[in-house]
Amino acid sequence: MSREDLVDIECVDVLIVGGGPVGLITAYQLARNLPNPTHRMKIIEKYAKSSQDQYGRAITLFPRSSEMLDQLGLAESLAQQCFACRQTVNYDRYGEEVPGRGWSFMEDMKDTKWDFALVLRQKYQEEIFRQSLAREGVELESPWELKGIEILDGVGPNGYKIIGGLEQTETGEKRVVKSKYLIGADGGRSFVRRAMNIPFDGSSSEDKWVRVDGIIETDLPKPRTYCAIESPTHGNVLWAALDHGATRIGYAFTAERQKAYKEFDEEAAVREAIASVKPFSLKFTQVDWWTIYVVGQRIARQFFVKDCVFLAGDACHTHSSGAAQGMNTGMHDAVNLGWKLSLVLEGKAHPDLLRTYEAERLPNVQRLINYDKDISRLMTMQLPENWQGDPNADPNEVLGRVMAEAATFSSGLGIFYESDAYLNLPQASHLSSIQPGQRAPDVSLQKPATFEATRLQTETPNLACFYIVLFAGDTTLTKPHLAAFTSAVSKIAWLRDASYPTDWLSIFDGPGGPSAYETLGGMPFGRVFYDANHSAHTRYGVSAKKGAVLVLRPDGWVGTVVQMGSDGAEALSQYFKRILVIGGQAKF
């Protein structure tokens, strides 16, 4: 396509390619954080909405994903429609329950309000995300396809250095979009990744899996669960209770089973599903969707190139559905990128912040790939490639151990980002058991005066804002440290300036009094909450005698920990100077 053929030219800060969950969540964050979002961003999808509104695809959100969506104000709408799965069961080939195998780790996902698997098919999730995005004034534009990318040399730091050629796939209309940043959230066959010549390392196996969704009748004792059936012919079979009363059956379609079919169609998929769950009976009264696909793992060598092009979701990593991590991992990509890009576009953060996207996400994706390689082989009754144990070991038993080992990673509650000298900065880490780069646990709190119950994550929504949380401890013991800290902070005027993306919270240990002023002997910093039963300080490992100050990143991970006192104020100042633009707009 030549540029001369493109007649309609539009300039935006960000062009997002791909209208699935990852693209929509990224767009939503930008839309609600940037003024005049319709003039600053554009999101396109090459398939018409009607052809994309199908069942199937991803279904499960684990607790950390739900927490992140809750902090974006989206999880409640998902919960209204979802199947909340808290129960699992594992059956051996004879139909006998075997505890501790399969998905049993899901029954131990604690330390969160979202202590269940939120099961809602992608069709319904995308609808919720599109509606939420539209309420922010941005519509998904489809069917529009990105047909060409050109990166201009010699364009200034704040210029439109990307030229994208778009085509309306139904009418053939052409446009040019100039943008500062481009996000490829366009799936495993990503045009953006291929156009930027980013290697996609990995391989596909000879294994094939089938998934069938629909309404069923069965004699399986616990059908409304996340269930595994150890089939001798179809591998470790997935049985997942879905939203709207539906069920998903997933099984390995082995080379031996494939020999029986010249053509594999819906009727064949159902027939094999019935065979896969024996000794239990299965009848589909309605088939919503089915698919067959090749199992493999691939990861892009780079997630951020040319200082302006990002990859997210399946565009930069693909894997099996064995651990049900695909959409969850994409959500983590989207949330990690969204707040960083928002702050840079607003001139509130240095552009170097964008480099932490790849630095943080790529190692976690590699961890997933490593787990997925083992899990996907075990689900097809093969021992892991580098297995050094008993060569006659039962793959189902080994699978149970691997799934248990990966439990906190799978739930997302144990996902962490490595400490560094920038965003996840160790300073006074001895004052808290929660370290920089770790998830900030949700804890129960009380509001002043009314003593109304609330939660930390409720009070720290993801608005591209850092939260400075003073765990003040027992104020009868910590008042001198608090006084020194507040005095020192007051001398660093910009730390309290509302124009910066920071917000302050003070948490007092113990039951609340008639006023926060009297509890402290002066006005506290920011909004006040009480830790009535000491559970918040205990969960964060903060001494009631010393207290501590924690910085929570916008996405709910801990950025740094400093002490209360004059030294803590200076440490806080130095941390933010690394990230934020102090005293003016960023020159990017």
Backbone torsions as a table, in degrees:
resi	resn	phi	psi	omega
1	MET	NA	124.1	178.2
2	SER	-88.5	153.0	-178.1
3	ARG	-65.9	-24.9	179.8
4	GLU	-66.1	-25.0	179.6
5	ASP	-75.3	-14.5	-174.6
6	LEU	-97.8	118.5	-169.9
7	VAL	-108.0	-24.7	-175.3
8	ASP	-101.1	114.3	-175.6
9	ILE	-109.7	133.6	-178.8
10	GLU	-134.6	141.5	178.0
11	CYS	-113.9	128.4	176.9
12	VAL	-138.5	159.7	175.4
13	ASP	-70.6	-42.7	-174.2
14	VAL	-135.1	131.5	170.4
15	LEU	-110.1	121.6	178.7
16	ILE	-106.7	125.0	-178.7
17	VAL	-107.2	113.5	-179.6
18	GLY	121.7	121.5	-175.7
19	GLY	-106.7	25.9	173.4
20	GLY	-83.4	-171.0	-177.1
21	PRO	-56.0	-40.5	-176.9
22	VAL	-66.1	-48.8	178.4
23	GLY	-62.7	-41.2	-178.0
24	LEU	-67.1	-42.0	-179.7
25	ILE	-67.2	-40.0	177.0
26	THR	-62.9	-46.3	179.6
27	ALA	-62.3	-40.3	-178.4
28	TYR	-61.5	-43.3	179.7
29	GLN	-62.3	-45.7	179.4
30	LEU	-63.4	-40.5	-177.0
31	ALA	-63.1	-39.7	-176.4
32	ARG	-88.0	-10.8	179.8
33	ASN	-100.9	-20.0	-176.9
34	LEU	-104.5	137.6	174.0
35	PRO	-68.8	147.0	-179.5
36	ASN	50.2	56.3	-173.9
37	PRO	-61.1	-28.0	-178.7
38	THR	-65.6	-22.7	178.2
39	HIS	-94.6	-6.9	-172.0
40	ARG	-115.2	-12.3	-178.4
41	MET	-148.9	159.5	-180.0
42	LYS	-148.0	136.8	177.1
43	ILE	-127.1	129.5	-176.8
44	ILE	-125.7	156.4	177.7
45	GLU	-140.5	131.5	-173.0
46	LYS	-78.8	-16.1	178.8
47	TYR	-99.6	143.7	176.0
48	ALA	-62.9	146.7	-178.0
49	LYS	-55.3	-37.4	-177.2
50	SER	-63.6	-38.1	-178.3
51	SER	-79.6	-17.8	178.8
52	GLN	-90.2	-19.7	-178.2
53	ASP	-77.5	67.3	179.5
54	GLN	-119.7	165.2	177.0
55	TYR	-77.5	-174.9	175.4
56	GLY	83.8	-156.6	-176.7
57	ARG	61.4	-152.1	-173.1
58	ALA	-67.2	151.8	-176.3
59	ILE	-133.9	-24.6	-164.8
60	THR	-117.3	130.9	169.7
61	LEU	-112.7	127.1	178.6
62	PHE	-90.3	169.3	-168.0
63	PRO	-51.3	-44.1	-176.6
64	ARG	-66.6	-36.0	176.1
65	SER	-63.7	-41.6	178.5
66	SER	-63.9	-39.6	177.5
67	GLU	-60.4	-46.6	-178.7
68	MET	-63.5	-40.4	177.8
69	LEU	-68.8	-32.3	176.6
70	ASP	-64.2	-40.9	179.0
71	GLN	-71.0	-13.1	172.7
72	LEU	-96.1	0.2	179.0
73	GLY	78.7	21.8	-175.1
74	LEU	-111.7	-20.6	-170.4
75	ALA	-68.7	-32.1	-177.5
76	GLU	-62.2	-40.3	177.9
77	SER	-65.3	-36.4	176.3
78	LEU	-66.2	-42.1	-178.7
79	ALA	-63.5	-28.9	179.9
80	GLN	-62.4	-30.7	-175.3
81	GLN	-109.1	-14.5	-168.0
82	CYS	-74.9	166.5	163.5
83	PHE	-99.2	115.1	-178.4
84	ALA	-86.1	104.4	-173.3
85	CYS	-96.7	114.0	177.3
86	ARG	-116.0	-4.9	-175.0
87	GLN	-119.1	137.6	176.3
88	THR	-128.2	161.4	176.2
89	VAL	-153.0	147.8	178.6
90	ASN	-128.4	127.0	179.1
91	TYR	-113.8	139.3	173.7
92	ASP	-81.7	-175.0	-174.2
93	ARG	-64.6	-17.7	-179.2
94	TYR	-97.2	1.4	-179.9
95	GLY	85.0	15.1	178.1
96	GLU	-94.4	139.5	178.3
97	GLU	-67.2	136.1	175.6
98	VAL	-125.8	108.2	-177.1
99	PRO	-71.0	156.3	172.5
100	GLY	81.3	6.3	179.9
101	ARG	-115.1	179.0	175.4
102	GLY	59.1	-125.9	-173.2
103	TRP	-93.6	20.7	-173.2
104	SER	-60.2	-24.5	179.7
105	PHE	-59.9	-23.0	-177.8
106	MET	-67.0	-19.2	179.4
107	GLU	-83.5	-1.3	-178.1
108	ASP	-125.0	32.2	178.5
109	MET	-91.9	87.0	-173.8
110	LYS	-105.0	-168.0	176.2
111	ASP	64.5	30.9	179.8
112	THR	-161.8	149.2	173.2
113	LYS	-66.7	-30.0	-177.2
114	TRP	-94.4	61.4	-171.9
115	ASP	-89.4	45.5	-178.3
116	PHE	-154.9	167.1	172.5
117	ALA	-86.0	121.0	179.5
118	LEU	-87.6	104.3	-174.4
119	VAL	-102.1	113.1	179.3
120	LEU	-152.9	121.1	-175.2
121	ARG	-60.4	148.0	-173.4
122	GLN	-54.5	-34.0	177.1
123	LYS	-51.7	-47.5	-176.9
124	TYR	-76.7	-35.6	177.4
125	GLN	-62.9	-46.7	-178.6
126	GLU	-61.4	-37.3	178.8
127	GLU	-61.5	-43.4	177.9
128	ILE	-63.4	-43.1	-178.7
129	PHE	-67.5	-39.6	178.0
130	ARG	-63.1	-43.3	179.6
131	GLN	-63.9	-41.0	179.0
132	SER	-65.3	-40.3	177.4
133	LEU	-64.2	-41.9	179.7
134	ALA	-62.5	-36.1	178.3
135	ARG	-65.1	-21.9	175.7
136	GLU	-89.0	3.0	174.7
137	GLY	95.1	9.2	-177.9
138	VAL	-120.7	130.5	178.3
139	GLU	-107.8	140.6	170.6
140	LEU	-67.9	127.3	-178.2
141	GLU	-100.4	118.1	179.0
142	SER	-149.7	153.5	-0.7
143	PRO	-91.7	108.0	176.5
144	TRP	-121.5	134.6	-177.3
145	GLU	-119.8	135.9	173.5
146	LEU	-78.4	121.7	-174.9
147	LYS	-109.3	-16.3	-179.2
148	GLY	-161.4	148.8	179.1
149	ILE	-132.1	133.2	173.2
150	GLU	-131.3	129.9	176.7
151	ILE	-103.2	119.4	-175.9
152	LEU	-83.6	137.9	173.8
153	ASP	-87.7	153.9	173.8
154	GLY	76.1	10.2	177.8
155	VAL	-87.2	137.4	-178.4
156	GLY	-59.7	165.5	-175.4
157	PRO	-57.1	-28.9	-177.7
158	ASN	-108.2	19.6	-175.4
159	GLY	-95.5	172.4	179.7
160	TYR	-88.9	90.4	-172.5
161	LYS	-92.6	-6.8	-178.6
162	ILE	-109.9	130.5	173.3
163	ILE	-114.2	120.5	178.9
164	GLY	-113.9	130.7	176.4
165	GLY	-96.1	121.1	-176.6
166	LEU	-111.6	151.1	175.2
167	GLU	-139.5	133.5	174.7
168	GLN	-77.6	117.5	-168.2
169	THR	-71.5	-16.2	179.7
170	GLU	-94.9	-37.8	-175.5
171	THR	-103.8	-17.1	-176.9
172	GLY	81.4	2.7	177.5
173	GLU	-59.2	143.8	-177.8
174	LYS	-120.8	148.8	177.7
175	ARG	-144.4	159.8	168.2
176	VAL	-113.0	132.7	172.6
177	VAL	-119.6	122.9	173.5
178	LYS	-99.0	134.4	-177.2
179	SER	-143.6	160.4	174.8
180	LYS	-84.7	-34.6	-179.4
181	TYR	-135.2	150.5	177.9
182	LEU	-130.5	131.1	179.0
183	ILE	-117.1	118.4	175.8
184	GLY	-91.6	101.3	174.4
185	ALA	-117.1	43.1	-168.5
186	ASP	-107.0	33.6	166.2
187	GLY	81.3	-179.7	-173.5
188	GLY	-62.6	-25.6	177.2
189	ARG	-99.3	31.9	-172.4
190	SER	-43.8	121.2	173.0
191	PHE	-66.9	-39.1	-178.2
192	VAL	-61.0	-46.9	179.7
193	ARG	-60.2	-44.6	-178.2
194	ARG	-69.3	-39.3	-179.8
195	ALA	-66.0	-30.0	179.2
196	MET	-90.2	4.3	177.1
197	ASN	56.3	42.5	177.9
198	ILE	-91.4	118.5	180.0
199	PRO	-59.5	143.4	-179.7
200	PHE	-116.9	87.3	-170.6
201	ASP	-76.8	142.9	177.7
202	GLY	137.7	-162.7	-177.1
203	SER	-157.3	165.7	172.6
204	SER	-111.0	145.5	-179.8
205	SER	-93.4	-178.4	174.8
206	GLU	-89.1	-2.7	-178.0
207	ASP	-75.4	140.9	175.5
208	LYS	-124.0	139.9	177.3
209	TRP	-121.4	152.0	178.0
210	VAL	-122.5	142.3	174.4
211	ARG	-127.8	134.5	178.1
212	VAL	-132.6	126.7	176.8
213	ASP	-111.6	143.8	174.6
214	GLY	171.9	-170.6	177.1
215	ILE	-96.8	132.8	-171.7
216	ILE	-129.7	164.4	166.0
217	GLU	-123.7	140.6	-173.9
218	THR	-159.5	162.8	171.8
219	ASP	-108.7	10.3	175.4
220	LEU	-59.8	130.1	-170.9
221	PRO	-61.8	-34.9	-176.3
222	LYS	-127.1	73.9	-172.5
223	PRO	-75.1	-22.6	-176.7
224	ARG	-98.0	61.4	-178.9
225	THR	-141.0	177.0	163.0
226	TYR	-94.3	111.3	-166.1
227	CYS	-124.7	146.1	172.4
228	ALA	-121.9	136.7	177.2
229	ILE	-121.7	122.4	-176.1
230	GLU	-84.4	84.5	-176.4
231	SER	-83.2	135.3	176.4
232	PRO	-74.3	-12.9	-176.7
233	THR	-114.7	-19.9	-173.5
234	HIS	-129.3	21.7	177.3
235	GLY	72.4	-158.1	178.7
236	ASN	-85.3	101.6	-169.9
237	VAL	-80.7	132.7	175.8
238	LEU	-88.6	130.8	172.3
239	TRP	-127.6	108.8	-175.0
240	ALA	-122.2	122.6	172.6
241	ALA	-68.7	131.0	-176.7
242	LEU	-110.8	174.4	173.2
243	ASP	-63.6	163.0	175.4
244	HIS	54.4	31.5	174.3
245	GLY	75.9	6.9	-177.3
246	ALA	-88.3	173.4	-179.8
247	THR	-141.5	145.4	173.6
248	ARG	-111.2	132.3	171.7
249	ILE	-113.7	127.8	178.7
250	GLY	-129.8	134.9	-176.2
251	TYR	-148.2	160.9	175.3
252	ALA	-80.3	129.5	178.3
253	PHE	-100.5	88.5	-171.2
254	THR	-70.6	161.6	178.3
255	ALA	-57.7	-34.9	179.4
256	GLU	-65.9	-42.1	179.6
257	ARG	-70.4	-31.6	-178.3
258	GLN	-64.7	-26.6	-177.3
259	LYS	-61.5	-22.8	-175.8
260	ALA	-80.1	-5.6	-171.8
261	TYR	-128.3	126.3	168.6
262	LYS	-80.1	-35.6	177.7
263	GLU	-134.1	130.7	-179.0
264	PHE	-105.8	109.5	-177.4
265	ASP	-121.0	-171.1	-177.8
266	GLU	-59.4	-42.0	179.2
267	GLU	-60.4	-40.8	178.8
268	ALA	-68.3	-39.6	179.5
269	ALA	-61.0	-40.7	178.1
270	VAL	-68.5	-42.5	-179.5
271	ARG	-59.9	-43.3	179.3
272	GLU	-70.5	-33.6	176.4
273	ALA	-61.4	-42.0	178.9
274	ILE	-62.5	-41.8	179.1
275	ALA	-68.4	-31.9	-173.7
276	SER	-69.9	-25.3	-173.9
277	VAL	-98.5	6.4	177.2
278	LYS	-57.8	141.3	17.9
279	PRO	-88.9	11.6	-179.0
280	PHE	-88.0	155.4	178.4
281	SER	-91.3	152.0	-178.7
282	LEU	-149.3	133.2	175.0
283	LYS	-138.5	128.1	175.5
284	PHE	-90.5	116.8	173.3
285	THR	-87.7	-14.8	177.6
286	GLN	-157.9	130.8	175.1
287	VAL	-106.5	119.5	179.1
288	ASP	-87.1	-34.6	-170.1
289	TRP	-170.9	149.6	171.2
290	TRP	-151.3	157.5	178.5
291	THR	-154.4	158.0	171.6
292	ILE	-130.8	135.8	-177.2
293	TYR	-148.7	161.7	179.6
294	VAL	-90.4	136.8	-178.0
295	VAL	-87.1	133.9	177.1
296	GLY	-168.4	172.5	179.2
297	GLN	-135.3	130.1	176.7
298	ARG	-141.9	150.5	179.2
299	ILE	-142.7	134.5	178.5
300	ALA	-68.8	143.5	-178.3
301	ARG	-70.7	-26.0	177.2
302	GLN	-138.1	144.0	175.7
303	PHE	-104.3	-9.5	-175.4
304	PHE	-148.0	118.8	-177.5
305	VAL	-132.8	155.7	175.5
306	LYS	59.6	16.6	-178.5
307	ASP	60.5	17.1	-176.9
308	CYS	-152.3	-8.6	-176.6
309	VAL	-119.3	124.4	179.6
310	PHE	-112.1	151.6	166.6
311	LEU	-116.5	144.7	179.7
312	ALA	-146.7	150.7	177.7
313	GLY	68.1	-145.3	-176.6
314	ASP	-61.2	-18.6	177.8
315	ALA	-63.3	-25.4	-179.3
316	CYS	-120.9	-2.3	174.3
317	HIS	-161.3	131.9	174.6
318	THR	-129.4	149.8	-176.7
319	HIS	-159.4	179.3	179.1
320	SER	-75.2	172.0	174.2
321	SER	-93.1	11.5	-174.6
322	GLY	-57.6	-41.2	-179.7
323	ALA	-99.3	4.3	178.4
324	ALA	56.1	43.6	-174.7
325	GLN	-109.0	-8.0	-172.0
326	GLY	-55.4	-57.0	-177.7
327	MET	-69.6	-35.2	178.6
328	ASN	-61.0	-45.9	-179.9
329	THR	-64.3	-39.5	175.8
330	GLY	-62.6	-38.4	177.2
331	MET	-61.8	-41.7	178.5
332	HIS	-62.3	-40.6	175.6
333	ASP	-58.2	-51.1	-174.3
334	ALA	-61.2	-45.0	-177.4
335	VAL	-69.6	-39.4	179.0
336	ASN	-61.9	-42.1	-177.4
337	LEU	-77.1	-37.5	-170.1
338	GLY	-58.3	-49.8	-176.0
339	TRP	-72.1	-33.0	-179.6
340	LYS	-66.3	-46.4	-179.9
341	LEU	-66.7	-35.3	177.2
342	SER	-58.8	-48.2	-177.0
343	LEU	-67.4	-38.0	179.0
344	VAL	-67.5	-43.3	-179.9
345	LEU	-63.9	-31.9	178.3
346	GLU	-81.1	-2.0	-179.6
347	GLY	74.0	17.3	-178.4
348	LYS	-96.1	-16.5	179.5
349	ALA	-130.8	152.2	178.2
350	HIS	-69.4	143.5	178.2
351	PRO	-57.3	-23.4	177.0
352	ASP	-57.8	-23.9	178.9
353	LEU	-57.7	-32.0	-177.4
354	LEU	-65.6	-25.2	179.7
355	ARG	-68.7	-20.7	-179.6
356	THR	-74.1	-14.0	177.6
357	TYR	-60.8	-55.2	178.9
358	GLU	-66.5	-40.8	-177.5
359	ALA	-59.9	-33.7	-178.6
360	GLU	-90.1	-40.7	-172.6
361	ARG	-81.1	-37.3	-174.9
362	LEU	-61.0	-45.6	178.6
363	PRO	-61.4	-35.6	179.0
364	ASN	-71.2	-36.0	175.4
365	VAL	-65.6	-38.5	177.9
366	GLN	-63.8	-37.4	175.7
367	ARG	-60.7	-42.8	178.4
368	LEU	-62.6	-45.2	-179.8
369	ILE	-57.9	-42.9	-179.1
370	ASN	-63.4	-43.7	176.2
371	TYR	-63.7	-43.8	-173.8
372	ASP	-65.0	-35.0	177.9
373	LYS	-58.8	-44.6	-179.7
374	ASP	-70.8	-45.4	-176.0
375	ILE	-63.8	-43.0	-177.2
376	SER	-66.7	-36.4	176.4
377	ARG	-68.3	-43.0	-178.9
378	LEU	-64.2	-34.4	179.4
379	MET	-70.4	-16.5	174.8
380	THR	-104.4	21.2	175.7
381	MET	65.2	31.3	174.4
382	GLN	-117.4	139.4	176.0
383	LEU	-72.7	154.1	-179.0
384	PRO	-56.1	152.9	-176.1
385	GLU	-58.0	-39.9	-177.6
386	ASN	-99.5	26.1	-177.7
387	TRP	-63.0	128.5	-179.9
388	GLN	-118.2	8.0	179.2
389	GLY	-89.1	-156.9	-179.7
390	ASP	-60.5	120.1	-179.3
391	PRO	-66.1	-13.9	178.6
392	ASN	-102.8	13.9	-178.3
393	ALA	-62.9	148.7	177.6
394	ASP	-75.0	116.0	-179.9
395	PRO	-56.3	-31.2	178.9
396	ASN	-65.6	-39.0	178.4
397	GLU	-69.1	-42.1	178.0
398	VAL	-64.2	-40.2	178.2
399	LEU	-58.4	-42.4	178.5
400	GLY	-58.6	-40.6	-179.9
401	ARG	-69.0	-41.6	-179.6
402	VAL	-66.0	-43.0	179.2
403	MET	-62.9	-38.4	178.4
404	ALA	-67.0	-40.2	178.5
405	GLU	-63.2	-36.3	-177.7
406	ALA	-88.3	7.5	-168.4
407	ALA	-57.5	-51.0	-176.0
408	THR	-70.9	-27.9	174.3
409	PHE	-70.2	-44.4	-179.0
410	SER	-63.5	-41.6	178.1
411	SER	-70.1	-19.2	-178.3
412	GLY	86.3	-13.6	-175.0
413	LEU	-71.7	-19.9	179.6
414	GLY	-103.3	4.5	178.9
415	ILE	-68.8	132.7	-178.3
416	PHE	-135.3	161.3	173.8
417	TYR	-113.3	139.1	-174.9
418	GLU	-62.5	145.2	173.7
419	SER	-63.9	148.0	-179.8
420	ASP	-148.2	-170.1	179.9
421	ALA	-101.6	20.8	-172.0
422	TYR	-135.9	-78.7	-171.9
423	LEU	-92.6	-35.2	179.3
424	ASN	-114.7	77.4	-163.7
425	LEU	-99.8	113.8	174.5
426	PRO	-71.1	128.0	176.1
427	GLN	-133.4	-63.8	177.1
428	ALA	-123.6	53.7	-172.7
429	SER	-63.8	-20.6	180.0
430	HIS	-67.4	-14.1	-177.7
431	LEU	-84.2	-8.4	-179.6
432	SER	-145.8	145.6	175.7
433	SER	-78.6	-13.8	177.3
434	ILE	-94.5	119.0	-171.4
435	GLN	-97.4	158.6	174.7
436	PRO	-54.6	134.4	-177.6
437	GLY	95.7	-11.0	178.0
438	GLN	-94.4	155.8	175.7
439	ARG	-59.3	137.1	173.9
440	ALA	-82.5	110.8	-175.7
441	PRO	-61.7	146.2	173.3
442	ASP	-77.7	136.5	-179.3
443	VAL	-137.8	156.1	179.2
444	SER	-80.7	139.7	179.3
445	LEU	-137.7	167.2	174.0
446	GLN	-120.8	139.3	174.3
447	LYS	-78.9	153.6	178.5
448	PRO	-70.1	157.8	175.3
449	ALA	70.2	-62.4	-178.4
450	THR	-82.3	-18.2	-174.5
451	PHE	56.3	27.0	178.1
452	GLU	-65.6	137.0	179.7
453	ALA	-73.4	140.8	174.2
454	THR	-149.1	-177.1	-179.3
455	ARG	-133.3	152.7	-177.2
456	LEU	-59.8	-43.6	-178.6
457	GLN	-67.5	-27.7	174.9
458	THR	-65.6	-35.7	-176.6
459	GLU	-88.6	-1.8	-179.8
460	THR	-129.1	62.5	180.0
461	PRO	-63.7	155.0	179.7
462	ASN	-81.9	93.8	179.3
463	LEU	-119.6	31.6	-175.7
464	ALA	55.6	45.3	-176.1
465	CYS	-135.0	135.7	173.7
466	PHE	-83.5	141.5	177.8
467	TYR	-110.7	123.5	176.4
468	ILE	-97.5	110.2	-171.5
469	VAL	-108.8	115.2	177.0
470	LEU	-89.9	106.0	168.6
471	PHE	-81.5	94.2	-167.8
472	ALA	-77.9	-12.5	179.9
473	GLY	67.1	-154.7	177.2
474	ASP	-81.5	107.5	-171.5
475	THR	-65.8	-18.4	174.7
476	THR	-68.1	-19.7	-179.9
477	LEU	-106.2	-27.0	-172.7
478	THR	-102.5	0.7	-176.3
479	LYS	-53.4	-42.7	179.7
480	PRO	-60.8	-41.1	179.4
481	HIS	-67.5	-40.3	178.3
482	LEU	-63.3	-42.5	-179.0
483	ALA	-63.5	-42.8	178.9
484	ALA	-64.8	-38.8	-179.1
485	PHE	-67.6	-48.7	-177.9
486	THR	-64.4	-36.2	178.5
487	SER	-65.4	-42.3	-178.7
488	ALA	-68.9	-40.0	179.2
489	VAL	-64.3	-38.5	-179.0
490	SER	-61.4	-25.7	179.6
491	LYS	-82.4	-12.6	176.1
492	ILE	-105.9	83.3	-165.9
493	ALA	-54.8	-40.1	-173.8
494	TRP	-66.8	-22.5	179.5
495	LEU	-62.7	-26.5	179.7
496	ARG	-105.4	6.8	-176.7
497	ASP	-76.9	124.1	-176.6
498	ALA	-67.2	-13.7	-179.6
499	SER	-76.7	-14.1	178.4
500	TYR	-90.6	152.5	-176.4
501	PRO	-79.6	62.3	177.5
502	THR	-135.1	150.4	177.0
503	ASP	-140.9	148.5	-173.6
504	TRP	-113.3	139.4	173.1
505	LEU	-132.6	141.4	174.4
506	SER	-119.8	128.3	-179.5
507	ILE	-117.2	113.9	179.1
508	PHE	-92.3	136.4	179.2
509	ASP	-80.0	127.5	178.3
510	GLY	109.2	171.7	-179.2
511	PRO	-66.9	150.5	-177.1
512	GLY	-74.4	152.2	175.3
513	GLY	-101.1	-166.8	-178.2
514	PRO	-67.6	-25.7	176.7
515	SER	-157.4	147.9	178.1
516	ALA	-65.0	-33.1	179.3
517	TYR	-59.3	-46.2	-178.4
518	GLU	-71.3	-33.6	177.7
519	THR	-61.1	-41.0	-174.6
520	LEU	-94.6	-25.9	-172.7
521	GLY	83.4	25.8	-178.7
522	GLY	166.3	174.9	-178.6
523	MET	-78.7	129.6	178.6
524	PRO	-78.2	168.6	174.8
525	PHE	-80.2	129.5	171.4
526	GLY	67.6	-160.8	-179.9
527	ARG	-74.4	144.8	-174.5
528	VAL	-106.8	140.8	174.2
529	PHE	-142.1	156.1	-179.9
530	TYR	-113.5	140.4	174.4
531	ASP	-100.3	78.2	-167.0
532	ALA	-59.5	-39.1	-176.0
533	ASN	-109.7	15.5	175.9
534	HIS	70.0	9.1	-175.4
535	SER	-70.8	-33.6	-179.1
536	ALA	-68.6	-47.7	178.0
537	HIS	-62.2	-39.0	179.4
538	THR	-64.3	-45.5	-177.9
539	ARG	-63.3	-34.0	179.4
540	TYR	-89.5	-2.3	178.4
541	GLY	64.9	33.0	-178.9
542	VAL	-100.5	127.7	-179.8
543	SER	-70.3	134.3	177.4
544	ALA	-68.1	-17.2	-179.2
545	LYS	-85.6	-25.1	-175.5
546	LYS	-112.9	-35.0	-174.9
547	GLY	69.2	-179.4	178.6
548	ALA	-169.4	160.4	176.7
549	VAL	-118.2	121.9	179.1
550	LEU	-113.8	136.8	172.1
551	VAL	-98.0	122.3	175.8
552	LEU	-100.5	125.3	175.9
553	ARG	-64.5	160.5	179.2
554	PRO	-56.4	-30.1	-177.7
555	ASP	-89.5	5.4	172.7
556	GLY	90.5	16.7	169.9
557	TRP	-104.0	155.7	-179.3
558	VAL	-78.5	131.3	179.4
559	GLY	-91.5	-45.8	178.1
560	THR	-162.1	166.3	176.4
561	VAL	-129.8	131.1	177.1
562	VAL	-130.7	162.9	179.8
563	GLN	-86.0	154.5	171.2
564	MET	-75.8	132.6	-175.7
565	GLY	139.7	174.9	-176.7
566	SER	-63.4	-36.8	178.8
567	ASP	-65.2	-35.1	178.8
568	GLY	-64.2	-38.3	179.1
569	ALA	-63.4	-42.2	179.9
570	GLU	-68.4	-38.4	177.3
571	ALA	-62.8	-38.5	177.5
572	LEU	-63.8	-44.6	179.5
573	SER	-60.8	-45.3	-178.3
574	GLN	-66.1	-34.8	178.3
575	TYR	-61.9	-49.4	-176.1
576	PHE	-71.6	-28.5	177.9
577	LYS	-64.8	-25.2	176.8
578	ARG	-69.2	-29.0	-168.9
579	ILE	-108.6	-47.5	-172.3
580	LEU	-92.8	155.6	174.6
581	VAL	-86.5	114.2	-176.6
582	ILE	-102.0	123.0	173.8
583	GLY	86.9	16.9	177.4
584	GLY	163.3	177.6	-179.1
585	GLN	-80.6	146.6	177.5
586	ALA	-66.2	141.2	176.3
587	LYS	-97.2	84.2	-177.5
588	PHE	-128.8	NA	NA
